[in-house]
Amino acid sequence: MSHPHMETAAPTGIGNGGKAKSTRKCTASAATPQEKWARDHPQAVWAHACLRSALNRGLIEREPCEVCGSDEVDGHHDDYDKPMDVRWLCRKHHKAEHMRLKCEAAP
């Protein structure tokens, strides 16, 4: 049931700090974190695409996680110059491997 005296739209200024016009810039053209990472790591993007293509074509098969045996795995590249040479790790152990590598690289 609609009441003609009730306002249906939000008052002007809600959501932009009460200003008549927002000063925020459009972020539609800004790169997402994934796009920025891809732009900064072309060799990794190439290796991931090669592996994905090989998986889709049946040239390589996923194996269980080398740590826990889980069947839900990601391919981890130790060397992006060898896109078919991957270690199969579940998400938990893949994240742990990247943390280990990040800690080793820290001074």
N, C-alpha and C positions, 0 to 999 in steps of 0.2 A: 504494500500500500504506500503510495507516494503522497507526501504533504507538500503542497505548493509553496508554503512559506519556509520550508527547510532548504538550506543551501546544499547542493550536491557536489560541488567542486571544492577542492582545498583552497583556502585563502591564499592570495598572492604572497609570495615570499617564503612559503613553507618549503623547506628543503634546500634553501640557498642562503641560510643565515639571515633571513629577513631583508636581504638586499633586493631591490627591484629587478636587477639583472645580475646573473651569476658572473663572477670573474674567472671561473674555472675554464681551462682550455679543453678543447675536445681531445680525448685520448684515442679516438678511433684510428688515427694514423700512427700511434705509438706502438712499438714492437712489444709483443708479449715476452715474458722471460724465456719461453721456449724458442721463439723466433730469434731472440738475441743470442741464445746459446747456439742455435743452428748456424747463425751467421758467423759466430766466433770459432766454430769447430767444424769446418767443412769436411775434414778427413773422417771424423766420427760419423757425420751424417751419411757420407758415402758408404762407410762400412756397415752401418745399420741398414741402409737400403739394400746393399748386396746380400746381407744375411736374410732380410725379410723376403727378398726375391727367391733366394735358394730354398727357404722354408716353404713358400707358396708353390714352388715348382717341384717340391718333393726331393730336392737334391741333398738335403740335410734334414735330420730329424732331431727334435728336442729330446734331451735326456733328462733324467731326474736330477734334482739339486745334488751337487757333489758333496754337500755338507750333511743335509738331513734327509735326502731322498724324496722330497716333495715333487709332485708332477707339475705344479704350477711354477714355471721357471722363466727367467729372462736369460738371454745370452750376454755374457760379460766379455768384452774385448780387452785383453791385456795389451794388444798391439793393433791399432787401427789399420796398419798396413797389411794385416792378415785377416780380412773380414770373415773368413770361414773358420778361423781358429778361435773358438769361443769356449768359455767355461760356463756351464749351466748352473745357475744359482736361483733359488727362490727369492722373492722380493726382500724378505728379511735379511738373508745372507748377502744379497747383492748390495743392499744399502750398507751393511756392515763392512763389506769389502771396500766400498767407496770411502767410507769414513776412515778405514785403516790407511788407505792410500793418501787421503788428505792429511792425516796425522804424520805420516812418513815424510810428506813433502814440506810440512811446516818446519821453519827453522828452529 
